[in-house]
């Protein structure tokens, strides 16, 4: 496998229909919004979905969700301890940060992609504090137009505990975005790829994860089919630094509403300005 030797930029356009793409725990789990009313999905939430897709592909993931673990381990420390090479390093008298990072990057694709902070206290042995910077960076997704949020009151029709006096009158709230088109952008840096061992094959796996981002991701807040990737734009430069800055490449993609109140993806105009010597691969979502 060859280390990535050229810069990559990408962008993803997806839609949300009657779903909560990313609830804000500090705001009653309402869909995230900025002060101008535009919807947002955090980069952390997007990386979680990419990790899940990579995990579904059979890749080894360090930061696994507790409800999706494939190794029965319930903490990051346990997962690190389960690796014999890392355990040997942690038990040595002087922990080599470079050696620790190298082993972790080789073992887990999310570490060599996004980076990771390893901060473990020692129990009879020296603690570990190692930081890895990953080559894959992702922006927060932002809706093209301000979003409308619908809130509904829901009731619980059964008691949680025997003898609980609360019944069907127990209230709760559920929030959703009626419809919105979101865009997020990202880049893959070759200098950091060299440090983590991120390969061309890894880049292809990231691309595949973006195309199928919402597969196997349904929940009560995001029913099956309510989140849809429409297009992935993938720019592969011809050099390590790239012919253009990431900002210029990302600006070459424009998504604008055709109507004052867009209700479907067809109500948006997607335009791509061609950059001399840099061709975008356009992939339709699955």
Helices and strands as residue ranges (DSSP letters): E 8-19, E 23-24, G 25-27, E 30-31, E 38-41, H 43-56, G 66-68, H 76-81, H 84-91, H 97-107, H 109-114, E 115-120, E 128-133, E 136-138, E 141-146, E 149-156, E 170-188, H 190-196, H 200-211, E 227-236, H 246-251, E 253-257, G 265-267, E 268-272, E 280-284
